[in-house]
């Protein structure tokens, strides 16, 4: 799994590319902890994510908790259909604002 960070204005965009499973989750969790700002807004772009297991859900839960502690707003964009289905079945959609594109996510964070 590759984790890339870039800025779009004041928004930190973190793109996840590949499989988020028990093998990749510890490294991704550490990368996200290092990349998550101490305040502001974050957009997680999941367009390149091809698979997410329960270990990946745990990573997202930890991101949600850390963001809440740090008063950081997080939006997920481009959530693949199968990942969306897993998040829906487990109640994880309630933790995040979900948008169909990075641009829609940026608009959600601005408004």
ABEGO torsion letter per residue (X at the ends): XBBBBBBBEABBBBBBBEBBBAAAAAAAAAAAAAABBABEBBBBBAAABABBBAAAAAAAAAAAAAAAAAGBBBBBBGBBAAAAAAAAAAGAAAABBBBABAAAAAAAAAX
